[in-house]
Structures are given as structure tokens and as C-alpha cells.
């Protein structure tokens, strides 16, 4: 019997363990697991779960056997995801066709998922173009009111957006 697991695993995530039995087609015996040090991973029912960050060695035993049939190592890591966005405006008024700068922040500043930041407007009234960390350029495309939102892995923030047409000409009539 050979049991293997992932080389790395995120805290709070689970993966199935791979069990192979020789000769092929043989029944998989009842297995139990011992992890050292304890508390980094938990193995139950053919699944390994990352509990806390660290390195662990997992020994797999056929039930009743004093010697492990298989051993593997796993590194459990904790992600440093964005937990909150802050937008520097509550409402943004945009003229059509003219780019406007919007500043925003995320916490923690050293989050590991800043590459996953996405913007959207509902309804689609404007386009967003990232310029640099913490600054985006927004261009109103058509008049209307909606909600502009920033997202990253389940965290979001929104503001109201109003896109107004740009006045391109004024006509004056005599006598009016």
C-alpha cells in the first residue's frame, strides 16, 4: 500500500489522498494516519486538511500494523489575502469620454492576491484601466447611473457612479 498527498497545502483547504495498492485491483485496506508534529494537518477518510502553517510528516498505517506502510511530507502555508478595500470616493461623477483618476487601497498592503483585483460596473457605463498600485483610470462610456465595484477573491467594495454626457455645443438664438 502506498499513500501520497500534496507537497503543499493551504490552511483551511483539503485534498484527497492518493492510495495505490499492489497488485492492482486489490482491495484498499483500512488506513489510519499519524502526523508529526501534531496539529499542522489532519487526515481522515482519505482526505488531508491543512490546519495551521508549518511542515509535517504523515505516516500511513494499515489498521493494526505497527509499522507505517507509507510516508510523505507536506508544507502547510497561510495565504495573505486582501481582507478589505477602501475607495477614496463614495460617489463618482464622470463625463463621457474623459478619463478620471480614482484612488483606492487594500488591506493588508502586502496581500498576495493583488494580481486578482478586478473592476466592474453594473450596468456597463464605464471602462476601468489600472495605472499603478492604488490608482485606476475610469472612463465614462455612456450616460446613466450604476455601481462601480472592485473585487478580489470574495472581497469587494462599491461606489455609486453617475456618467453624464459632455456638452459639445451651445446654440444661442436671437430673441430668446
Number of C-alpha atoms within 10 A of each C-alpha: 17 15 19 18 19 16 11 13 23 17 19 14 11 17 15 15 17 12 15 15 13 10 8 7 8 10 10 12 12 10 19 17 19 16 18 13 12 12 13 21 27 17 19 12 11 15 13 21 20 25 20 18 18 17 16 19 17 24 19 22 22 17 13 9 10 8 11 18 14 16 17 16 17 20 19 24 18 14 12 13 19 23 15 16 18 16 17 12 13 10 14 17 13 24 18 20 17 12 18 15 13 16 14 15 14 20 13 13 13 11 14 12 13 15 8 10 15 14 17 16 19 13 11 15 22 24 16 19 13 15 10 9 11 13 14 18 16 20 20 24 19 17 16 17 18 17 18 24 17 18 17 20 13 9 14 17 16 19 17 16 23 21 21 17 14 12 8 5 6 6 5 7 6 5 4 4
